Amino acid sequence: MTDQAPDPYRWQALVIVCVAFFMTVLDVSIVTVALPSIADSLHFSQSQLQWVLTAYAITFGGFLLLGGRASDLLGRRRMFVIGVALFSAASLTCGLAGSTAMLIAARAVQGLGAAIVSPATLAIITTTFQEGAERNRALGIWGAMGGAGSAAGVLFGGILTKYLGWEWIFFVNVPVGALLLAATPFRVRESRAPVETRRFDVVGAMTVTGALALLVYAVSEAPTVGWATGQTIGLIVVAIMLLAAFVFWESRVAEPLMPLSIFRIQTVASANGVAVLLGAVVFANFFLLTLYVQDVLHYSALRTGITFLVTAGTTVIVAGVAQFLTTRFGPRPVLAGGMLLLTGGMLFYTQIPVDGRFVSNLLVGYLLVGVGLALAFVSVSIAALAGVGPKEAGLASGLINTSQQVGGALGVAIAGSVAVTHAKSLLQTGHAESSALTSGYALGFWVIAGLAVLGVLVALFVNPREAAFAPEFAPAEG
């Protein structure tokens, strides 16, 4: 875009894609507080209920790279429209679902729509705004929507479930999607990767999508079936083999789905490493914290959602500061600082008591997570796109989203498994339920804190000079 005049509608386009991105992120967490109501209405068993979350996570995480590359080759606006339409139609079907099978299938389709929308939004921003302060400002707004969406989902889920019914956590997406579809053709400019041929890497798409879907499924099911079972180990081994086959194929095919040369940009590579850990920390934090305030402190779904407004509001406010600091000082110190604050928040939560109070035992953690999330989410998004040319905007966007989603699935599975296992062992030795659960959640937060510390260390590998001046890279030739 450097050789073109700035798009006069670029800020309106930003609003459109940010609303769509917020909607897809929201649907990861908005369902959580509605699960008991869904179980009662559709007669879900406990083993079936987790599939309301898992079905969305598998298709969302599994198809992100494919969605990102498709937007490069077929058109970013076109894929954005397809994704929003698919997501909205699936949302309507979710709300109308009269059986467990129908809801789970619709959630899987909804995840597929989100996997198309998310990388397309980031690719549109990358190709609409010129690299530098203005793009960083746009990414700061985008990052605020993503960071706030994770926390706001719990709030909106509680309000909608209490006053309108669980169906409305899905129905609300339909009018929003319709407005986005109406506005997009008039305010979002079409763009494609400047390549001579548009052949699609079918083998690469099949292997990486299968690998990611199997990996997300394996870690999502692990807390239920066990980490040391043949199912979990077997699925992870197959996923790793498919990923190895994907890398082997991509290094030899003439027009790969993911040119491996993207990892020559150290900042892009390290940013995706941090993104995995950031996703793990944030998703696992919201998961354990929601369980603690509802199962131990006995907050209602609505009250639980209201408490998360602190984190969501803080994230939105600090996001503008985050993009300014990243533009001024580069992503490395901002990203490391954000992960350090998230570490502090997790350490604060390790001290949760059975009779916790919001102001004395939760508020500081909510604020630390809100500030840390804004700093880390915005700076990692900017770093992940540093030096990426127009040919790979969708690819880089899909890659950073994939890193966060896979990290989130891993984080929830690992921290949840540790918390549940520890709580069960305490219950078997005669501890009271509230005491056992609190101790289990506290141990889970120690695990998340360790992941956050690792994120701080990986953030130090972000190259500040490369982030500011990285040249565009060319795809590796066969």
C-alpha positions as CSV (number, residue, x, y, z in Angstrom):
1,M,0.0,0.0,0.0
2,T,3.0,2.3,0.2
3,D,2.7,3.2,-3.5
4,Q,-1.0,4.1,-3.2
5,A,-2.9,7.0,-1.8
6,P,-4.4,6.3,1.7
7,D,-7.8,4.8,1.6
8,P,-10.3,7.6,2.4
9,Y,-12.6,5.1,4.1
10,R,-9.9,3.4,6.1
11,W,-11.2,4.4,9.5
12,Q,-14.7,3.3,8.7
13,A,-13.3,0.0,7.4
14,L,-11.5,-0.3,10.7
15,V,-14.7,0.0,12.6
16,I,-16.3,-2.7,10.5
17,V,-13.5,-5.2,10.8
18,C,-13.1,-4.5,14.6
19,V,-16.8,-5.1,15.3
20,A,-16.6,-8.4,13.4
21,F,-13.4,-9.4,15.2
22,F,-14.9,-8.5,18.6
23,M,-17.9,-10.7,17.8
24,T,-15.8,-13.8,17.0
25,V,-13.6,-13.3,20.1
26,L,-16.7,-12.7,22.2
27,D,-18.1,-16.1,21.2
28,V,-15.2,-17.9,22.8
29,S,-16.2,-16.8,26.3
30,I,-19.8,-15.7,26.1
31,V,-21.0,-19.3,26.1
32,T,-19.2,-20.2,29.3
33,V,-21.7,-18.7,31.8
34,A,-24.7,-19.9,29.8
35,L,-23.7,-23.6,29.9
36,P,-25.9,-24.5,32.9
37,S,-28.9,-23.0,31.2
38,I,-28.1,-24.8,27.9
39,A,-27.7,-28.1,29.7
40,D,-31.1,-27.7,31.4
41,S,-32.9,-26.6,28.2
42,L,-31.4,-29.2,25.8
43,H,-30.8,-32.0,28.4
44,F,-27.0,-32.1,27.8
45,S,-25.0,-34.7,29.8
46,Q,-21.9,-33.4,31.5
47,S,-19.7,-35.1,28.9
48,Q,-21.7,-33.6,26.0
49,L,-21.7,-30.1,27.5
50,Q,-18.0,-29.4,26.9
51,W,-18.6,-29.9,23.2
52,V,-20.4,-26.6,23.1
53,L,-17.0,-25.1,23.7
54,T,-14.8,-27.7,22.0
55,A,-16.7,-27.8,18.7
56,Y,-16.1,-24.0,18.2
57,A,-12.4,-24.2,19.4
58,I,-11.6,-27.1,17.0
59,T,-12.8,-25.5,13.8
60,F,-11.7,-22.0,14.9
61,G,-8.1,-23.1,15.7
62,G,-7.9,-25.7,12.9
63,F,-8.9,-23.5,9.9
64,L,-7.2,-20.2,10.8
65,L,-4.1,-20.7,8.6
66,L,-6.3,-21.9,5.7
67,G,-8.6,-18.9,6.2
68,G,-5.7,-16.5,6.3
69,R,-4.1,-17.8,3.1
70,A,-7.5,-17.9,1.3
71,S,-8.0,-14.2,2.0
72,D,-4.6,-13.5,0.4
73,L,-5.4,-15.5,-2.8
74,L,-9.1,-15.0,-3.2
75,G,-9.6,-11.5,-1.8
76,R,-9.6,-10.2,1.8
77,R,-12.9,-8.4,1.5
78,R,-14.5,-11.4,-0.3
79,M,-13.4,-13.9,2.4
80,F,-14.4,-11.4,5.2
81,V,-18.0,-11.3,3.8
82,I,-18.1,-15.0,3.4
83,G,-16.9,-15.5,6.9
84,V,-19.4,-13.0,8.5
85,A,-22.3,-14.5,6.5
86,L,-21.3,-18.1,7.6
87,F,-20.8,-17.0,11.2
88,S,-24.2,-15.1,11.4
89,A,-26.1,-18.0,9.8
90,A,-24.5,-20.5,12.2
91,S,-25.3,-18.2,15.1
92,L,-29.0,-18.1,14.1
93,T,-29.0,-21.9,13.9
94,C,-27.3,-22.2,17.4
95,G,-30.1,-20.1,18.9
96,L,-32.8,-22.2,17.1
97,A,-31.2,-25.5,18.0
98,G,-33.6,-28.0,19.5
99,S,-31.2,-30.8,20.1
100,T,-27.6,-31.4,21.4
101,A,-26.4,-32.6,17.9
102,M,-27.8,-29.5,16.2
103,L,-26.2,-27.1,18.6
104,I,-22.8,-28.8,18.5
105,A,-22.8,-28.9,14.7
106,A,-23.9,-25.3,14.4
107,R,-21.1,-24.3,16.8
108,A,-18.6,-26.1,14.6
109,V,-19.8,-24.1,11.6
110,Q,-19.7,-20.9,13.7
111,G,-16.0,-21.7,14.5
112,L,-15.3,-22.1,10.8
113,G,-16.8,-18.7,10.1
114,A,-14.7,-17.2,12.8
115,A,-11.6,-18.8,11.3
116,I,-12.3,-17.0,8.1
117,V,-13.2,-13.7,9.6
118,S,-10.4,-13.2,12.2
119,P,-7.3,-13.4,9.8
120,A,-9.2,-11.4,7.2
121,T,-9.8,-8.5,9.7
122,L,-6.1,-8.3,10.5
123,A,-5.1,-8.6,6.8
124,I,-7.5,-5.8,5.8
125,I,-5.9,-3.5,8.4
126,T,-2.4,-4.5,7.3
127,T,-3.2,-3.7,3.6
128,T,-5.4,-0.6,4.3
129,F,-3.0,1.3,6.6
130,Q,0.6,2.0,5.8
131,E,3.2,0.5,8.1
132,G,4.1,2.9,10.9
133,A,2.3,5.0,13.5
134,E,-1.0,5.0,11.7
135,R,-1.1,1.2,11.3
136,N,0.0,0.8,14.9
137,R,-2.9,3.1,16.0
138,A,-5.3,0.9,14.0
139,L,-3.8,-2.3,15.4
140,G,-4.1,-0.7,18.9
141,I,-7.9,-0.3,18.4
142,W,-8.1,-3.9,16.9
143,G,-6.2,-5.2,19.9
144,A,-8.5,-3.4,22.3
145,M,-11.4,-5.1,20.7
146,G,-9.8,-8.5,20.9
147,G,-8.6,-8.1,24.5
148,A,-11.9,-6.7,25.7
149,G,-13.9,-9.3,23.8
150,S,-12.4,-12.1,25.9
151,A,-13.5,-10.4,29.2
152,A,-16.7,-8.8,27.9
153,G,-18.0,-12.2,26.7
154,V,-18.5,-13.3,30.3
155,L,-20.4,-10.0,31.1
156,F,-22.7,-10.1,28.0
157,G,-23.2,-13.9,28.5
158,G,-24.5,-13.3,32.1
159,I,-26.8,-10.4,31.1
160,L,-28.3,-12.1,28.1
161,T,-28.8,-15.4,29.8
162,K,-30.4,-13.9,32.8
163,Y,-32.8,-11.5,31.1
164,L,-33.5,-13.0,27.6
165,G,-32.4,-16.6,27.7
166,W,-29.3,-18.5,26.5
167,E,-30.5,-18.4,22.9
168,W,-29.8,-14.7,22.7
169,I,-26.0,-15.1,23.2
170,F,-26.3,-16.4,19.6
171,F,-29.2,-14.4,18.3
172,V,-27.4,-11.1,19.1
173,N,-24.8,-11.9,16.4
174,V,-27.4,-12.0,13.6
175,P,-28.4,-8.3,13.3
176,V,-24.8,-7.2,13.9
177,G,-23.7,-9.6,11.1
178,A,-26.4,-8.2,8.8
179,L,-25.2,-4.6,9.4
180,L,-21.6,-5.6,8.7
181,L,-22.6,-7.3,5.4
182,A,-24.5,-4.3,4.3
183,A,-21.7,-1.8,5.1
184,T,-18.7,-3.8,3.9
185,P,-19.0,-3.4,0.1
186,F,-19.1,0.4,0.5
187,R,-16.4,1.0,3.1
188,V,-13.9,-1.9,2.8
189,R,-11.6,-2.0,-0.3
190,E,-10.8,-5.3,-1.9
191,S,-7.2,-6.5,-2.0
192,R,-5.3,-9.6,-2.9
193,A,-1.8,-10.9,-2.8
194,P,0.2,-9.6,-5.8
195,V,1.1,-13.0,-7.2
196,E,1.2,-14.1,-10.9
197,T,-0.7,-17.4,-10.3
198,R,-3.2,-18.3,-7.6
199,R,-2.8,-22.0,-7.3
200,F,-4.0,-23.4,-4.0
201,D,-1.8,-25.7,-1.9
202,V,-4.3,-28.5,-1.2
203,V,-1.9,-30.9,0.4
204,G,-0.5,-28.2,2.7
205,A,-4.1,-27.1,3.6
206,M,-5.2,-30.6,4.5
207,T,-2.1,-31.5,6.6
208,V,-2.0,-28.3,8.7
209,T,-5.7,-28.1,9.2
210,G,-5.9,-31.8,10.2
211,A,-2.9,-31.3,12.5
212,L,-4.3,-28.2,14.3
213,A,-7.8,-29.7,14.6
214,L,-6.4,-32.9,16.1
215,L,-4.2,-31.0,18.5
216,V,-7.0,-28.7,19.7
217,Y,-9.3,-31.7,20.1
218,A,-6.6,-33.7,22.0
219,V,-5.8,-31.0,24.5
220,S,-9.5,-30.1,25.0
221,E,-10.5,-33.7,25.8
222,A,-7.4,-34.4,27.9
223,P,-8.8,-33.1,31.2
224,T,-11.7,-35.5,30.8
225,V,-10.1,-38.7,29.4
226,G,-6.6,-38.1,31.0
227,W,-3.3,-36.9,29.7
228,A,-1.6,-40.3,29.9
229,T,-4.3,-42.2,28.0
230,G,-3.9,-43.8,24.6
231,Q,-6.4,-41.4,23.1
232,T,-4.6,-38.2,24.2
233,I,-1.1,-39.5,23.4
234,G,-2.1,-41.1,20.1
235,L,-3.9,-37.9,18.9
236,I,-1.0,-35.7,19.8
237,V,1.5,-38.0,18.1
238,V,-0.6,-38.0,14.9
239,A,-0.9,-34.2,15.1
240,I,2.9,-33.8,15.4
241,M,3.4,-36.2,12.5
242,L,1.0,-34.2,10.3
243,L,2.8,-30.9,11.3
244,A,6.1,-32.5,10.3
245,A,4.6,-33.6,7.0
246,F,3.3,-30.1,6.5
247,V,6.7,-28.5,7.1
248,F,8.4,-31.0,4.8
249,W,5.9,-30.4,2.0
250,E,6.0,-26.6,2.4
251,S,9.8,-26.5,2.0
252,R,9.4,-28.2,-1.4
253,V,6.2,-27.1,-3.1
254,A,6.5,-24.1,-5.5
255,E,3.6,-22.1,-4.1
256,P,3.2,-23.1,-0.5
257,L,0.3,-22.4,1.8
258,M,2.8,-21.0,4.4
259,P,6.1,-19.9,3.0
260,L,8.6,-20.9,5.6
261,S,10.6,-17.8,4.9
262,I,8.2,-15.8,7.1
263,F,10.1,-17.2,10.0
264,R,13.3,-15.6,8.8
265,I,11.9,-12.4,10.4
266,Q,13.0,-13.1,14.0
267,T,10.3,-10.7,15.3
268,V,7.5,-12.5,13.6
269,A,8.8,-15.9,14.8
270,S,9.3,-14.7,18.4
271,A,5.9,-12.8,18.4
272,N,4.1,-16.0,17.5
273,G,5.9,-17.8,20.3
274,V,4.7,-15.2,22.8
275,A,1.2,-15.4,21.3
276,V,1.0,-19.1,22.1
277,L,1.9,-18.3,25.8
278,L,-0.3,-15.2,25.9
279,G,-3.3,-17.2,24.6
280,A,-2.6,-19.9,27.2
281,V,-2.4,-17.4,30.1
282,V,-5.5,-15.3,29.1
283,F,-7.9,-18.2,28.3
284,A,-6.8,-20.3,31.3
285,N,-7.1,-17.2,33.6
286,F,-10.7,-16.5,32.5
287,F,-11.6,-20.2,32.7
288,L,-10.3,-20.7,36.3
289,L,-11.5,-17.3,37.5
290,T,-15.0,-17.9,36.2
291,L,-15.2,-21.3,38.0
292,Y,-13.8,-19.8,41.2
293,V,-16.2,-16.9,41.6
294,Q,-19.2,-19.1,40.7
295,D,-18.4,-22.5,42.3
296,V,-16.6,-21.1,45.5
297,L,-17.9,-17.6,46.0
298,H,-21.3,-18.5,44.5
299,Y,-21.7,-15.5,42.3
300,S,-24.5,-15.5,39.9
301,A,-23.8,-15.5,36.1
302,L,-24.7,-11.9,35.9
303,R,-22.6,-10.9,38.9
304,T,-19.7,-12.9,37.5
305,G,-20.0,-11.0,34.2
306,I,-20.1,-7.6,35.9
307,T,-16.8,-8.3,37.8
308,F,-15.1,-8.9,34.5
309,L,-16.1,-5.5,33.3
310,V,-13.1,-4.2,35.3
311,T,-10.7,-6.2,33.1
312,A,-12.6,-5.4,29.9
313,G,-12.8,-1.6,30.6
314,T,-9.1,-1.4,31.6
315,T,-8.0,-3.2,28.5
316,V,-9.9,-0.8,26.2
317,I,-8.5,2.3,28.0
318,V,-4.9,1.0,28.1
319,A,-4.9,-0.2,24.5
320,G,-4.4,3.3,23.2
321,V,-1.4,3.8,25.5
322,A,-0.1,0.4,24.3
323,Q,0.0,1.3,20.7
324,F,1.7,4.7,21.5
325,L,4.4,3.0,23.6
326,T,4.9,0.3,20.9
327,T,5.3,3.0,18.2
328,R,7.7,5.0,20.4
329,F,9.8,2.3,22.0
330,G,9.2,-0.8,19.8
331,P,7.3,-4.0,20.7
332,R,9.9,-5.7,22.9
333,P,9.7,-3.7,26.1
334,V,5.9,-3.3,25.9
335,L,5.4,-7.0,25.2
336,A,7.7,-8.0,28.0
337,G,6.1,-5.5,30.4
338,G,2.6,-6.8,29.5
339,M,3.6,-10.4,30.2
340,L,5.2,-9.3,33.4
341,L,2.0,-7.6,34.6
342,L,0.1,-10.8,33.6
343,T,2.5,-12.8,35.7
344,G,1.8,-10.4,38.6
345,G,-1.9,-10.9,38.2
346,M,-1.6,-14.7,38.2
347,L,0.6,-14.7,41.3
348,F,-2.0,-12.5,43.0
349,Y,-4.7,-15.1,42.2
350,T,-2.6,-17.9,43.8
351,Q,-3.6,-16.4,47.1
352,I,-7.4,-16.7,46.6
353,P,-9.2,-17.7,49.8
354,V,-12.3,-19.8,50.3
355,D,-14.2,-16.7,51.6
356,G,-12.8,-14.2,49.1
357,R,-14.0,-10.7,48.7
358,F,-14.0,-8.8,45.4
359,V,-12.2,-5.6,46.5
360,S,-9.5,-7.3,48.7
361,N,-9.0,-10.6,46.9
362,L,-9.8,-10.0,43.2
363,L,-9.7,-6.3,42.2
364,V,-6.0,-6.0,42.0
365,G,-5.7,-9.1,39.8
366,Y,-8.5,-7.9,37.5
367,L,-6.6,-4.6,37.0
368,L,-3.2,-6.2,36.5
369,V,-4.7,-8.5,33.9
370,G,-6.5,-5.7,32.1
371,V,-3.3,-3.6,31.8
372,G,-1.1,-6.5,31.0
373,L,-3.5,-7.9,28.4
374,A,-3.7,-4.6,26.6
375,L,0.0,-4.1,26.5
376,A,0.8,-7.6,25.4
377,F,-2.1,-8.1,22.9
378,V,-1.5,-4.9,21.0
379,S,2.3,-5.1,20.9
380,V,2.4,-8.8,19.9
381,S,-0.1,-8.1,17.0
382,I,2.2,-5.2,15.8
383,A,5.3,-7.4,16.1
384,A,3.7,-10.3,14.3
385,L,3.1,-8.2,11.2
386,A,6.4,-6.3,11.3
387,G,8.1,-6.4,7.9
388,V,5.4,-8.6,6.3
389,G,4.6,-7.6,2.7
390,P,1.3,-7.5,0.9
391,K,1.8,-11.1,-0.4
392,E,1.6,-12.6,3.1
393,A,-0.7,-10.3,5.0
394,G,-3.4,-12.9,5.4
395,L,-0.9,-15.6,6.2
396,A,0.8,-13.6,9.0
397,S,-2.7,-12.7,10.3
398,G,-3.8,-16.3,10.3
399,L,-0.6,-17.4,11.9
400,I,-0.8,-15.0,14.9
401,N,-4.5,-15.9,15.4
402,T,-3.6,-19.6,15.2
403,S,-0.9,-19.2,17.8
404,Q,-3.3,-17.6,20.2
405,Q,-6.1,-20.1,19.7
406,V,-3.8,-23.2,20.0
407,G,-2.2,-21.6,23.1
408,G,-5.6,-20.9,24.6
409,A,-6.7,-24.5,24.1
410,L,-3.4,-25.8,25.7
411,G,-3.6,-23.3,28.6
412,V,-7.2,-24.2,29.5
413,A,-6.5,-28.0,29.2
414,I,-3.2,-27.9,31.3
415,A,-4.4,-25.5,34.0
416,G,-7.8,-27.1,34.2
417,S,-6.4,-30.6,34.4
418,V,-4.0,-29.5,37.2
419,A,-6.8,-27.8,39.1
420,V,-9.3,-30.6,38.8
421,T,-6.8,-33.4,39.7
422,H,-5.5,-31.6,42.8
423,A,-9.1,-30.8,44.0
424,K,-10.1,-34.4,43.5
425,S,-7.2,-35.7,45.5
426,L,-8.1,-33.3,48.4
427,L,-11.7,-34.4,48.3
428,Q,-10.7,-38.0,48.7
429,T,-8.7,-37.1,51.8
430,G,-11.7,-35.5,53.5
431,H,-11.3,-31.8,52.6
432,A,-14.4,-29.7,52.3
433,E,-15.5,-29.1,48.7
434,S,-15.0,-25.3,48.8
435,S,-11.6,-25.7,50.3
436,A,-10.5,-28.4,47.8
437,L,-11.7,-26.4,44.8
438,T,-10.0,-23.2,46.0
439,S,-6.7,-25.1,46.5
440,G,-7.0,-26.6,43.0
441,Y,-7.7,-23.3,41.3
442,A,-4.8,-21.7,43.2
443,L,-2.4,-24.4,42.0
444,G,-3.8,-23.9,38.5
445,F,-2.9,-20.2,38.8
446,W,0.7,-21.1,39.8
447,V,0.9,-23.1,36.5
448,I,-0.4,-20.1,34.5
449,A,2.1,-17.8,36.3
450,G,4.9,-20.1,35.1
451,L,3.6,-19.8,31.5
452,A,3.5,-16.0,31.8
453,V,7.1,-15.9,33.0
454,L,8.1,-18.0,30.0
455,G,6.3,-15.4,27.9
456,V,8.4,-12.6,29.4
457,L,11.6,-14.5,28.4
458,V,10.4,-15.2,24.8
459,A,9.4,-11.6,24.4
460,L,13.1,-10.6,25.0
461,F,13.9,-12.2,21.6
462,V,11.8,-9.7,19.7
463,N,14.3,-7.7,17.6
464,P,13.5,-4.0,18.0
465,R,15.5,-2.9,14.9
466,E,13.8,-5.6,12.8
467,A,10.4,-4.7,14.1
468,A,10.9,-1.1,12.9
469,F,12.8,-1.7,9.7
470,A,12.3,-5.3,8.6
471,P,12.2,-5.6,4.8
472,E,9.5,-7.5,3.0
473,F,10.4,-11.1,2.5
474,A,9.9,-13.2,-0.5
475,P,8.3,-16.7,-0.4
476,A,10.8,-19.5,-0.5
477,E,11.0,-21.1,-3.9
478,G,10.7,-24.8,-4.4
